[in-house]
């Protein structure tokens, strides 16, 4: 036998194939989840962009082109009522169309778009009496806070379902405090302001927790299979609503800070 030649034996371990399959499935799962989340956040950004454009256009058109008159005031009031009602209707339709539509349907885009435009109109009316710096500051702060909350929801691997119950409990407590605040407004108005601040921060805390839970739950939904178009749009609609709720709550805080600095 040649001393330089040594027998080599290759044994195929069946576990190697299993490991390769597991790695391939995990890679496919991660890529599917990344694609799903990418579409969800893209649709959310489009909705926010549509709201911002509508808000700017409404404020600009009213300021520069609409004459000050009783008729103009009535028109703006009627449109405000219509937009407020449309947000409620679109919230219901977005969920209903998600459950009953075909896999390739884009039907949720209609209530999502109308909702975004309606919110833009309402914010545009608010912007008529506020400096643009307040809106810009609030928008920037909202982006930062939402990004942090979304990152928490994406990175946390444990079960975050208890956050939903905590958030609902906080909202229920805030509602009870608001009722107490109303009663104090009638009998002891000097106690209204401190309690109002407590209610505001409790609501803000509940919104932050619900945002984390929404991102986490959407991450769970997006795992394993590709979302339908309407499901992606509905998930984006949920995150959009979280963003708007945070923005409106922060807008109040920024207005108070801005007013106190001016004084």
C-alpha positions as CSV (number, residue, x, y, z in Angstrom):
1,X,0.0,0.0,0.0
2,X,1.2,3.5,-0.8
3,X,2.2,5.2,2.4
4,X,1.2,8.6,0.9
5,X,-2.3,7.5,0.2
6,X,-4.6,7.4,3.2
7,X,-8.2,6.2,3.1
8,X,-10.7,8.9,3.5
9,X,-14.2,8.1,4.6
10,X,-17.1,10.6,4.1
11,X,-20.2,9.8,6.1
12,X,-23.3,11.8,5.3
13,X,-24.9,12.8,8.5
14,X,-28.7,13.0,8.1
15,X,-28.7,15.8,10.7
16,X,-26.7,18.0,8.3
17,X,-29.6,18.1,5.8
18,X,-32.0,18.9,8.6
19,X,-29.8,21.8,9.8
20,X,-29.6,23.1,6.2
21,X,-33.4,23.0,5.9
22,X,-33.8,24.8,9.2
23,X,-31.4,27.5,8.2
24,X,-33.1,27.9,4.8
25,X,-36.5,28.1,6.4
26,X,-35.3,30.7,8.9
27,X,-33.7,32.7,6.2
28,X,-37.0,32.6,4.2
29,X,-39.0,33.5,7.3
30,X,-36.7,36.5,8.0
31,X,-36.9,37.7,4.4
32,X,-40.7,37.3,4.3
33,X,-41.1,39.2,7.6
34,X,-38.7,42.0,6.4
35,X,-40.7,42.3,3.2
36,X,-44.0,42.4,5.0
37,X,-42.8,45.0,7.6
38,X,-41.3,47.1,4.8
39,X,-44.6,47.3,3.0
40,X,-46.5,48.1,6.2
41,X,-44.2,51.0,7.1
42,X,-44.1,52.3,3.5
43,X,-47.9,52.5,3.4
44,X,-47.9,54.2,6.8
45,X,-45.4,56.8,5.6
46,X,-47.5,57.4,2.5
47,X,-50.6,58.0,4.7
48,X,-48.6,60.5,6.9
49,X,-47.3,62.2,3.8
50,X,-50.8,62.5,2.4
51,X,-52.0,64.0,5.7
52,X,-49.1,66.5,5.8
53,X,-49.7,67.7,2.2
54,X,-53.5,68.1,2.9
55,X,-52.8,70.0,6.1
56,X,-50.5,72.4,4.4
57,X,-52.8,72.9,1.4
58,X,-55.8,73.5,3.6
59,X,-54.0,76.1,5.7
60,X,-52.5,77.8,2.7
61,X,-55.7,78.0,0.6
62,X,-57.8,79.2,3.5
63,X,-55.2,81.9,4.5
64,X,-54.6,83.3,1.1
65,X,-57.6,82.6,-1.0
66,X,-60.7,82.2,1.1
67,X,-62.4,85.5,2.1
68,X,-63.4,86.0,5.7
69,X,-67.2,85.8,5.8
70,X,-70.1,83.9,7.5
71,X,-70.5,81.8,4.4
72,X,-66.9,80.7,4.5
73,X,-67.2,79.9,8.2
74,X,-70.2,77.7,7.6
75,X,-68.5,75.9,4.7
76,X,-65.4,75.2,6.9
77,X,-67.6,74.0,9.8
78,X,-69.6,71.7,7.5
79,X,-66.4,70.2,6.1
80,X,-65.1,69.7,9.6
81,X,-68.2,67.8,10.6
82,X,-68.0,65.7,7.4
83,X,-64.3,64.9,7.9
84,X,-64.9,64.0,11.6
85,X,-67.7,61.6,10.6
86,X,-65.7,60.2,7.7
87,X,-62.9,59.2,10.1
88,X,-65.3,57.1,12.1
89,X,-66.8,55.4,9.0
90,X,-63.4,54.8,7.4
91,X,-62.1,53.2,10.6
92,X,-64.9,50.7,10.5
93,X,-64.6,50.1,6.7
94,X,-60.8,49.5,6.9
95,X,-61.3,46.6,9.2
96,X,-64.4,45.2,7.4
97,X,-62.7,45.3,4.0
98,X,-59.6,43.6,5.3
99,X,-61.6,40.5,6.4
100,X,-63.9,40.3,3.4
101,X,-61.9,41.3,0.4
102,X,-59.9,39.2,-2.1
103,X,-56.2,38.5,-1.6
104,X,-55.1,40.8,-4.4
105,X,-57.5,43.6,-3.6
106,X,-56.4,47.1,-2.7
107,X,-59.8,48.2,-1.3
108,X,-58.5,49.2,2.1
109,X,-56.5,52.0,0.4
110,X,-59.8,53.9,-0.2
111,X,-60.8,54.3,3.5
112,X,-57.2,54.7,4.4
113,X,-56.7,57.5,1.9
114,X,-60.0,59.3,2.9
115,X,-59.1,59.0,6.6
116,X,-55.6,60.5,5.9
117,X,-57.1,63.4,3.9
118,X,-59.8,64.0,6.6
119,X,-57.2,64.1,9.4
120,X,-55.1,66.5,7.2
121,X,-58.1,68.8,6.8
122,X,-58.7,68.9,10.6
123,X,-55.1,69.5,11.3
124,X,-55.1,72.2,8.7
125,X,-57.8,74.0,10.5
126,X,-55.8,73.8,13.7
127,X,-52.8,75.1,11.9
128,X,-54.6,78.3,11.0
129,X,-54.1,79.6,14.6
130,X,-50.7,78.2,15.3
131,X,-47.2,79.1,14.1
132,X,-45.6,76.6,11.7
133,X,-42.7,76.1,14.2
134,X,-45.1,74.4,16.6
135,X,-46.2,71.9,14.0
136,X,-42.7,71.3,12.8
137,X,-41.4,70.7,16.3
138,X,-44.3,68.4,17.2
139,X,-43.8,66.4,14.0
140,X,-40.1,66.0,14.6
141,X,-40.7,64.9,18.3
142,X,-43.4,62.5,17.2
143,X,-41.1,60.9,14.6
144,X,-38.4,60.3,17.3
145,X,-40.8,58.9,19.9
146,X,-42.6,56.7,17.4
147,X,-39.3,55.4,16.1
148,X,-38.2,54.5,19.6
149,X,-41.5,52.8,20.4
150,X,-41.5,50.9,17.1
151,X,-37.9,49.7,17.7
152,X,-38.9,48.4,21.1
153,X,-41.9,46.5,19.5
154,X,-39.6,45.0,16.8
155,X,-36.8,44.0,19.0
156,X,-38.6,42.6,22.0
157,X,-39.1,38.8,21.7
158,X,-41.2,38.1,24.7
159,X,-45.0,38.2,24.8
160,X,-46.2,41.8,24.9
161,X,-50.0,41.0,25.1
162,X,-50.1,42.3,28.7
163,X,-49.2,45.7,27.4
164,X,-52.6,45.9,25.6
165,X,-54.4,45.2,28.9
166,X,-52.3,47.8,30.7
167,X,-53.0,50.3,28.0
168,X,-56.7,49.7,28.1
169,X,-56.7,49.9,31.9
170,X,-54.8,53.2,31.7
171,X,-57.4,54.6,29.2
172,X,-60.2,53.4,31.5
173,X,-58.6,55.1,34.4
174,X,-58.0,58.3,32.4
175,X,-61.7,58.3,31.5
176,X,-62.7,58.0,35.2
177,X,-60.3,60.8,36.1
178,X,-61.7,62.9,33.3
179,X,-65.2,62.4,34.8
180,X,-63.9,63.4,38.2
181,X,-62.2,66.4,36.7
182,X,-65.5,67.5,35.2
183,X,-67.2,67.3,38.6
184,X,-64.4,69.2,40.2
185,X,-64.7,71.9,37.5
186,X,-68.2,72.5,38.8
187,X,-67.5,72.4,42.6
188,X,-63.8,72.9,43.1
189,X,-62.3,74.5,39.9
190,X,-58.9,75.2,41.7
191,X,-58.2,71.4,41.5
192,X,-58.9,71.0,37.8
193,X,-55.5,71.9,36.4
194,X,-53.4,69.4,38.3
195,X,-55.8,66.6,37.6
196,X,-56.0,67.5,34.0
197,X,-52.2,67.1,33.7
198,X,-52.4,63.7,35.3
199,X,-55.1,62.7,32.8
200,X,-53.0,63.9,29.9
201,X,-49.9,62.0,31.0
202,X,-51.9,58.8,31.7
203,X,-53.4,59.0,28.2
204,X,-50.0,59.6,26.6
205,X,-48.6,56.7,28.5
206,X,-51.4,54.5,27.3
207,X,-50.8,55.6,23.7
208,X,-47.1,54.7,23.9
209,X,-47.9,51.2,25.3
210,X,-50.5,50.6,22.7
211,X,-48.1,51.7,19.9
212,X,-45.5,49.2,21.2
213,X,-48.1,46.5,21.3
214,X,-49.3,47.3,17.8
215,X,-45.8,47.1,16.3
216,X,-45.2,43.9,18.1
217,X,-48.4,42.3,17.0
218,X,-47.9,43.3,13.4
219,X,-44.4,41.8,13.6
220,X,-46.0,38.5,14.8
221,X,-48.6,38.7,12.0
222,X,-45.9,39.3,9.3
223,X,-43.9,36.2,10.3
224,X,-44.1,33.0,8.2
225,X,-46.2,34.1,5.2
226,X,-46.6,37.1,2.9
227,X,-49.3,39.5,3.9
228,X,-52.1,40.3,1.5
229,X,-52.2,43.8,0.1
230,X,-55.2,44.7,2.3
231,X,-53.7,43.2,5.4
232,X,-50.6,45.2,4.8
233,X,-52.7,48.4,4.3
234,X,-54.7,47.7,7.5
235,X,-51.6,47.1,9.6
236,X,-50.2,50.4,8.2
237,X,-53.5,52.1,9.0
238,X,-53.2,50.9,12.6
239,X,-49.7,52.3,12.9
240,X,-50.8,55.5,11.2
241,X,-53.5,56.0,13.8
242,X,-51.0,55.5,16.5
243,X,-48.7,58.1,15.0
244,X,-51.6,60.6,14.6
245,X,-52.7,60.0,18.2
246,X,-49.2,60.6,19.5
247,X,-48.9,63.7,17.4
248,X,-52.1,65.3,18.6
249,X,-51.2,64.6,22.3
250,X,-47.7,66.0,21.8
251,X,-49.1,69.0,20.0
252,X,-50.9,70.0,23.1
253,X,-47.8,69.8,25.2
254,X,-45.7,71.7,22.7
255,X,-48.3,74.5,22.6
256,X,-48.2,74.8,26.3
257,X,-44.4,74.9,26.3
258,X,-44.4,77.5,23.5
259,X,-46.9,79.7,25.3
260,X,-45.0,79.5,28.6
261,X,-41.7,80.5,26.9
262,X,-43.4,83.5,25.2
263,X,-44.7,84.7,28.6
